[in-house]
Amino acid sequence: MLNLRQARAALAQWFRSSRRDLPWRRTRDPWRILVSEVMLQQTRVAVVAPFYERFLERYPDAAALAAAPEAELLAQWSGLGYYTRARNLQRAAQTITALGRFPDNYDEIRALPGVGDYTAAAVASIAFSLPYAVLDGNVIRVLARAFAETGDVQSQSVRVRLKEEAQRLLDPRRPGDFNQALMELGATLCLPRNPQCLLCPWREQCAARAAGLEHELPRKSRKREPLRQQLTLCLVEKDGALLFRQREAHSSRLAGFWDLPEARDLPHAELGPPLGAFRHSITRHDYTVEVRSACVLRAPRGFKWLTPRELETLPLSTMARKALAQFHAT
């Protein structure tokens, strides 16, 4: 079992010397921290960092985002994926604006639209120094190894145990730094494959390493196989404009976004040679996408010709952006 005092001191010392210089670590502004935590849900740090800076230039506070048109917000978010996050963040901004202040206690933060236990604990601890432990994928992996947890970490009972351990370990004097340090440990050293145990500040106390289980833990139930699909996107050009369609409000999480037509949308089109191909994954769907030029006599109902200038201001699906990259590369 980890010695609390030694574990906290070792982790804090390691974090001071090894922490990455990330833009959201230079502030205690709860709005900026909330934005970073929402963006980092299911998205890599390297992808989020440039989006974060641009987003906060446009929406420096909750009031600015609360008043933004949804189409503008989605265009600003385009490329980050999981667009429900953007809509929930705007709803949270509207709640904060109506309240007249950013909520400064865990329960009120947790009640914001789109905010779960992890995000509420992160914002509460980092912005307000409240003693709430976080439990994300990185922290689960660190704790499962530190305590040699052999149960399925996707089960609720195991997660409850790990959350209790995280709360017990939390340094109440510096909860925000402790939470960030634990997440950083999982992101940089306690990796899913090939953990860097010799560099770990907890190497002498880690129960998994002592038992030779560091490469076997954490244990998860087997994932379902992804659903593989093939589709063809068409680039139809006319007088410098391209043919697009806008997803309907009730269609999916990408409602309001603009997409290129699929070949099946244009049954009478004359398809040209392939321009390229790419892979694209959305949750459990794994797409192989072929991009082809095409010609049509007239735009089908529900489609619209968009100029390059118009495309700069509209929310485009990530798949459309990838296809346009193939077009511009030819």
C-alpha positions in Angstrom: 0.0 0.0 0.0 1.2 3.5 -0.8 2.5 5.5 2.0 0.4 8.7 1.8 3.1 11.2 2.8 5.8 9.7 0.7 3.6 9.2 -2.3 2.3 12.8 -2.2 5.8 14.2 -1.8 7.3 12.1 -4.6 4.5 12.9 -7.0 4.7 16.6 -6.3 8.4 16.8 -6.7 8.2 14.9 -10.0 5.4 17.1 -11.3 7.3 20.3 -10.5 10.3 19.1 -12.6 8.5 17.2 -15.4 5.2 18.8 -16.0 4.4 19.8 -19.6 3.9 23.5 -20.3 0.2 23.5 -21.4 -1.8 26.7 -21.9 -4.6 25.7 -19.4 -2.0 25.2 -16.7 -1.1 28.9 -16.8 -4.5 30.0 -15.3 -6.9 29.5 -12.4 -9.7 31.1 -14.3 -12.6 28.6 -13.9 -14.0 29.4 -17.4 -10.8 28.7 -19.1 -10.3 25.5 -17.1 -13.8 24.4 -17.9 -13.2 25.0 -21.6 -10.0 22.9 -21.5 -11.6 20.0 -19.6 -14.5 19.8 -22.1 -12.1 20.0 -25.1 -9.9 17.3 -23.6 -12.7 14.8 -23.3 -11.9 12.0 -25.8 -9.4 14.3 -27.6 -5.6 14.3 -27.4 -3.7 17.2 -25.9 -1.8 17.8 -29.1 -5.0 18.4 -31.0 -6.7 20.5 -28.3 -3.9 23.0 -27.6 -4.2 25.2 -30.8 -8.0 25.0 -30.7 -8.0 26.1 -27.1 -6.1 29.3 -27.7 -8.2 30.3 -30.8 -11.5 29.4 -29.0 -10.7 31.6 -26.0 -9.7 34.5 -28.3 -13.2 34.4 -29.7 -15.0 33.5 -26.4 -12.9 34.8 -23.5 -15.7 34.4 -21.0 -19.0 32.6 -20.6 -21.1 35.6 -21.7 -19.3 35.7 -25.1 -20.1 32.1 -25.8 -23.6 32.3 -24.4 -24.5 35.0 -27.0 -22.8 33.3 -30.0 -24.9 31.9 -32.9 -24.8 28.1 -32.9 -23.5 27.9 -36.5 -20.6 30.2 -35.5 -19.8 28.0 -32.4 -19.8 24.8 -34.5 -17.5 26.4 -37.1 -15.1 27.3 -34.2 -15.3 23.8 -32.9 -15.0 22.1 -36.3 -12.1 19.6 -36.2 -12.4 18.7 -32.5 -15.3 16.2 -33.1 -17.9 15.1 -30.5 -19.9 18.3 -31.2 -22.4 17.6 -28.4 -19.6 18.9 -26.2 -19.7 22.3 -27.9 -23.5 22.6 -27.6 -23.4 21.6 -23.9 -20.6 24.0 -23.3 -22.7 26.8 -24.7 -25.6 25.7 -22.5 -23.3 25.8 -19.5 -22.1 29.3 -20.6 -25.7 30.4 -20.7 -26.4 29.0 -17.2 -23.3 30.8 -15.8 -24.3 34.0 -17.5 -27.8 33.8 -16.1 -26.3 33.1 -12.6 -24.1 36.2 -12.9 -21.0 34.3 -11.7 -19.1 31.1 -12.2 -20.3 28.6 -9.6 -17.7 28.1 -6.9 -18.7 24.8 -5.3 -18.7 21.3 -6.5 -22.5 20.7 -6.6 -23.2 23.8 -8.6 -20.4 23.0 -11.0 -21.6 19.5 -11.4 -25.1 20.8 -12.2 -23.9 22.7 -15.3 -25.0 21.1 -18.6 -22.6 18.5 -19.9 -20.5 18.4 -16.7 -20.0 15.0 -15.1 -18.2 13.9 -12.0 -14.7 14.1 -13.5 -15.1 17.6 -15.0 -16.7 18.9 -11.9 -13.8 17.6 -9.7 -11.2 18.9 -12.1 -12.6 22.4 -12.2 -13.4 22.5 -8.5 -9.9 21.4 -7.5 -7.9 23.4 -10.0 -9.8 26.7 -10.0 -11.1 26.7 -6.4 -8.7 24.3 -4.5 -11.6 22.2 -3.4 -10.7 18.6 -2.2 -12.3 16.5 -5.0 -10.3 13.7 -6.6 -10.5 13.1 -10.4 -10.9 9.8 -12.0 -10.2 9.7 -15.7 -8.6 7.0 -17.9 -5.1 8.0 -17.0 -5.8 8.1 -13.3 -7.6 4.7 -13.5 -4.5 3.2 -15.1 -2.1 4.7 -12.5 -4.2 3.6 -9.6 -4.9 0.1 -10.9 -1.2 -0.5 -11.1 -0.3 1.3 -7.9 -2.7 -0.9 -6.0 -2.5 -4.0 -8.2 -6.2 -3.9 -8.9 -6.9 -7.1 -10.9 -10.6 -6.5 -11.4 -12.2 -5.2 -14.6 -11.7 -1.4 -14.5 -14.8 -0.9 -16.6 -17.0 -2.3 -13.9 -18.7 0.1 -11.5 -17.5 -1.7 -8.4 -13.9 -1.4 -9.3 -14.3 2.2 -10.3 -15.9 3.0 -6.9 -12.9 1.4 -5.2 -10.4 3.3 -7.3 -12.3 6.6 -6.7 -12.1 5.9 -2.9 -8.3 5.4 -3.2 -8.0 8.5 -5.3 -9.8 10.5 -2.7 -7.7 9.0 0.1 -4.5 9.9 -1.7 -5.5 13.4 -2.7 -3.4 16.1 -1.1 -6.0 18.4 0.5 -3.6 21.3 0.7 -2.9 21.3 -3.1 -5.8 19.3 -4.7 -5.5 20.9 -8.1 -1.8 20.3 -8.5 -2.2 16.7 -7.1 -5.0 15.9 -9.6 -3.0 17.3 -12.5 0.1 15.5 -11.4 -1.7 12.1 -11.3 -3.2 12.7 -14.8 0.2 13.8 -16.1 1.8 10.6 -14.7 -0.7 8.5 -16.6 -0.3 10.5 -19.8 3.5 10.5 -19.9 5.0 7.6 -17.9 2.3 5.1 -16.8 1.4 4.4 -20.4 -1.0 1.7 -21.6 1.9 -0.1 -23.3 5.5 -0.1 -22.2 5.1 1.9 -19.0 8.2 3.9 -18.1 8.5 2.4 -14.6 12.2 3.4 -14.0 11.2 7.0 -14.3 8.1 6.8 -12.2 8.1 8.6 -8.8 6.1 5.7 -7.4 8.3 2.9 -8.7 9.3 1.8 -5.2 5.8 1.7 -3.9 3.9 0.4 -7.0 2.2 -3.0 -6.1 1.9 -4.0 -9.8 5.6 -3.5 -10.4 6.4 -5.5 -7.2 4.3 -8.4 -8.4 5.5 -8.2 -12.0 2.0 -7.2 -13.3 2.7 -3.7 -14.7 2.3 -4.9 -18.3 -0.9 -6.8 -17.5 -2.8 -4.2 -15.6 -5.3 -2.6 -15.8 -7.6 -5.3 -17.0 -10.6 -4.4 -19.2 -13.5 -6.4 -20.6 -13.0 -7.0 -24.3 -14.1 -4.3 -26.7 -16.6 -4.9 -29.4 -15.3 -5.1 -32.9 -15.8 -1.8 -34.8 -18.4 -1.7 -37.6 -16.5 -1.3 -40.9 -18.1 0.6 -43.7 -17.0 1.9 -47.1 -18.4 5.0 -48.8 -17.6 7.4 -51.6 -17.7 11.2 -51.2 -18.2 13.4 -54.3 -16.5 16.7 -55.1 -18.8 18.4 -57.5 -17.5 21.8 -58.7 -19.3 24.5 -60.6 -18.0 28.0 -61.3 -15.6 27.8 -58.4 -18.2 26.5 -55.9 -18.7 23.0 -54.5 -21.8 21.1 -53.8 -22.7 20.6 -50.1 -25.7 19.6 -48.0 -26.5 20.6 -44.5 -27.4 17.9 -41.9 -30.9 18.3 -40.6 -31.6 19.4 -37.0 -32.8 15.9 -36.0 -30.3 13.9 -38.0 -27.4 13.2 -35.6 -24.8 14.8 -33.3 -23.6 16.6 -36.5 -26.9 18.4 -36.9 -26.3 21.8 -38.6 -22.9 20.7 -40.1 -22.2 20.8 -43.9 -21.2 17.6 -45.7 -20.1 16.6 -49.2 -22.6 14.4 -51.0 -22.1 10.7 -51.0 -22.3 8.8 -54.3 -25.6 7.4 -53.3 -27.0 10.9 -53.0 -26.2 11.5 -56.7 -27.6 8.4 -58.5 -27.4 10.2 -62.0 -23.9 11.7 -61.5 -21.0 11.0 -63.7 -18.2 10.0 -61.5 -14.6 10.9 -62.3 -11.4 9.1 -61.3 -10.5 8.7 -57.6 -8.8 11.7 -56.0 -7.7 9.9 -52.9 -8.9 7.9 -49.9 -8.7 8.1 -46.1 -9.8 6.3 -43.0 -12.2 7.9 -40.5 -13.5 6.6 -37.2 -16.6 7.8 -35.3 -17.3 5.9 -32.0 -17.7 2.3 -33.1 -17.8 3.0 -36.9 -14.6 2.6 -38.9 -15.0 4.2 -42.4 -12.9 3.7 -45.5 -13.7 6.8 -47.6 -12.9 7.2 -51.3 -13.0 10.7 -52.7 -14.0 11.2 -56.4 -14.8 14.1 -58.6 -18.3 14.1 -60.1 -20.5 16.0 -62.5 -24.3 16.6 -62.2 -26.7 18.4 -64.5 -28.4 20.2 -61.6 -28.0 20.3 -57.8 -30.4 17.8 -56.2 -33.0 19.2 -53.8 -31.6 20.1 -50.4 -28.1 20.7 -51.7 -26.3 24.0 -52.1 -23.4 25.5 -54.0 -20.8 27.0 -51.6 -17.9 29.2 -52.4 -14.5 28.9 -50.7 -15.2 32.1 -48.8 -18.5 30.8 -47.5 -16.9 27.5 -46.4 -14.5 29.5 -44.2 -17.5 30.6 -42.0 -19.5 27.4 -41.9 -19.2 24.3 -39.7 -17.9 21.5 -41.9 -17.8 17.9 -40.8 -14.4 16.4 -40.2 -15.0 13.9 -43.0 -15.7 16.8 -45.4 -12.5 18.5 -44.3 -10.5 15.4 -44.9 -12.0 15.0 -48.4 -11.3 18.7 -49.3 -7.7 18.1 -48.3 -7.6 15.3 -50.9 -9.1 17.8 -53.5 -6.6 20.5 -52.7 -3.7 18.1 -52.9 -4.5 17.2 -56.6 
